[in-house]
């Protein structure tokens, strides 16, 4: 289920994300994540900046770091796959009403973007992914994932969603033995949700990875590239 609170990290300055990345790196994100998340939220005054209670911001930071760790652990296996699918959140569409002309597929309980609005975030991500050979599904909820996975034997999955929903989806994919990567939303809610498109581009394109360099996964890119 989604968070019972809203957050918008697009309001946080770029310098915060850069400092947070360094802070988590110095502390070691693999250790004591719960306590570190609280310490990070307190250190950077997230409650004051975002208006979200301290305990909630700590949860978001903890979930983002968990996604970072999973992306790194899965990256090499993910790079060796070919047949991939992308799951996008329907709440990132420009329009949530009939102005969105996406087709609903009853078999997969998901939408198919028809690129009706050039400035729609889902449209932009769909075009980028399709050029890389991804099958794209726009999901109204995480319950669609098992149905899609069982209908096709994809080698790997990329998901974009609210951090806690990403974690639940990854748990299912782990049990199914499917490599995955994820891009967390920077702004949640029922509509007009946001994710970093540059982060997304780099994560789905494994050709940018090098033998001597670890990929800058979704969490790291989000911290460094997030807009003010």
ZITA-V873927 format. One record per residue. N is the residue number from 0. PSI is psi in whole degrees, 0 to 359 (none if undefined). Layout:
{{N | PSI} {N | PSI}}
This chain:
{{0 | 159} {1 | 167} {2 | 152} {3 | 22} {4 | 159} {5 | 148} {6 | 156} {7 | 96} {8 | 354} {9 | 345} {10 | 349} {11 | 139} {12 | 155} {13 | 324} {14 | 326} {15 | 313} {16 | 322} {17 | 317} {18 | 323} {19 | 320} {20 | 314} {21 | 321} {22 | 311} {23 | 325} {24 | 316} {25 | 321} {26 | 333} {27 | 97} {28 | 342} {29 | 349} {30 | 134} {31 | 50} {32 | 321} {33 | 312} {34 | 322} {35 | 322} {36 | 317} {37 | 318} {38 | 318} {39 | 316} {40 | 321} {41 | 315} {42 | 318} {43 | 12} {44 | 47} {45 | 325} {46 | 318} {47 | 320} {48 | 316} {49 | 341} {50 | 5} {51 | 135} {52 | 148} {53 | 314} {54 | 327} {55 | 318} {56 | 324} {57 | 323} {58 | 318} {59 | 315} {60 | 317} {61 | 317} {62 | 321} {63 | 318} {64 | 324} {65 | 320} {66 | 318} {67 | 312} {68 | 316} {69 | 321} {70 | 315} {71 | 317} {72 | 334} {73 | 349} {74 | 312} {75 | 316} {76 | 321} {77 | 320} {78 | 334} {79 | 15} {80 | 162} {81 | 310} {82 | 103} {83 | 153} {84 | 152} {85 | 131} {86 | 118} {87 | 150} {88 | 132} {89 | 339} {90 | 352} {91 | 2} {92 | 154} {93 | 318} {94 | 139} {95 | 8} {96 | 202} {97 | 349} {98 | 334} {99 | 123} {100 | 15} {101 | 143} {102 | 137} {103 | 125} {104 | 111} {105 | 330} {106 | 324} {107 | 357} {108 | 40} {109 | 167} {110 | 153} {111 | 115} {112 | 133} {113 | 11} {114 | 49} {115 | 339} {116 | 118} {117 | 335} {118 | 15} {119 | 132} {120 | 321} {121 | 319} {122 | 312} {123 | 315} {124 | 322} {125 | 315} {126 | 317} {127 | 313} {128 | 319} {129 | 326} {130 | 337} {131 | 4} {132 | 12} {133 | 145} {134 | 133} {135 | 132} {136 | 133} {137 | 112} {138 | 134} {139 | 350} {140 | 164} {141 | 342} {142 | 345} {143 | 337} {144 | 308} {145 | 321} {146 | 317} {147 | 316} {148 | 319} {149 | 338} {150 | 339} {151 | 141} {152 | 71} {153 | 146} {154 | 328} {155 | 160} {156 | 140} {157 | 132} {158 | 144} {159 | 125} {160 | 174} {161 | 141} {162 | 316} {163 | 331} {164 | 327} {165 | 314} {166 | 318} {167 | 320} {168 | 320} {169 | 325} {170 | 317} {171 | 316} {172 | 325} {173 | 315} {174 | 331} {175 | 354} {176 | 29} {177 | 121} {178 | 148} {179 | 161} {180 | 159} {181 | 147} {182 | 118} {183 | 147} {184 | 143} {185 | 336} {186 | 125} {187 | 188} {188 | 188} {189 | 344} {190 | 164} {191 | 35} {192 | 156} {193 | 146} {194 | 160} {195 | 117} {196 | 327} {197 | 319} {198 | 314} {199 | 314} {200 | 313} {201 | 326} {202 | 322} {203 | 343} {204 | 95} {205 | 348} {206 | 343} {207 | 347} {208 | 150} {209 | 164} {210 | 328} {211 | 7} {212 | 135} {213 | 141} {214 | 142} {215 | 100} {216 | 183} {217 | 317} {218 | 314} {219 | 315} {220 | 320} {221 | 317} {222 | 319} {223 | 331} {224 | 355} {225 | 138} {226 | 160} {227 | none}}
